[in-house]
Amino acid sequence: MTSARTAVNRTVLAGAGLALLTGGTYLAAARAPIADRLPHGWPAPATDAVLLDSGTLADLRAQGWWTPAVITAGVLATVLLGWWLLRQLHPRRRTRLPLAVPRGDLRTRALEDVIAERAMSINGISRCRARLYVRRRRLHLHLRIWLDTGTAPDTVIEQLTALSSEAAPAAAPYEIDTLLRINHVTHRVQHVR
């Protein structure tokens, strides 16, 4: 689903960019200094002409189809762009990862909970939050830990590395990349005024 969404986004952006580039090139190149060097079939407006003058616009508005066509195009554009926006703003869904064994799948939430629980069992870690993000055939593990007061990060990094490598076979055939963020638990001292 993500690759289809990415393909649609890139196609729409490329089409909009190409349309804007073509229109901008025409408007920039069709003026007098460059108009002499345009290709043979390229329409060149007069030097005092505008893209859509008031007379042509009044003639279009006098047509019976003009108002319904403009309203329909505006409503369709608004609905399509609104639908596209709402499709982009989806809540993070918990996914199931298909594993290498037949009919085997793994819930990312379950793996997150196990990793966080195992990390909190390490001496010196008071809190842990684990998040897994699936991108293609890779899992990105964002691990955020809070160390107890007086615990040096060096004492837990080796054990967290072992924990990450221990989780890798559980997620096979996916590969796990780990991003570790370490914080210290702070004890706020009340200020005396």
CORQUI-V218710 format. One record per run of one state. SS is the DSSP state (H for helix, E for strand, - for the rest). FROM is the first residue (numbers start at 1). LEN is the number of residues. Records with the same first field share a line. If there is no record, write none. Layout:
SS->FROM-LEN / FROM-LEN
//
This chain:
-->1-1 / 30-2 / 36-18 / 63-3 / 89-7 / 99-6 / 121-4 / 136-2 / 148-6 / 172-3 / 185-9
H->2-28 / 32-4 / 54-9 / 66-23 / 108-13 / 154-18
E->96-3 / 105-3 / 125-11 / 138-10 / 175-10
//
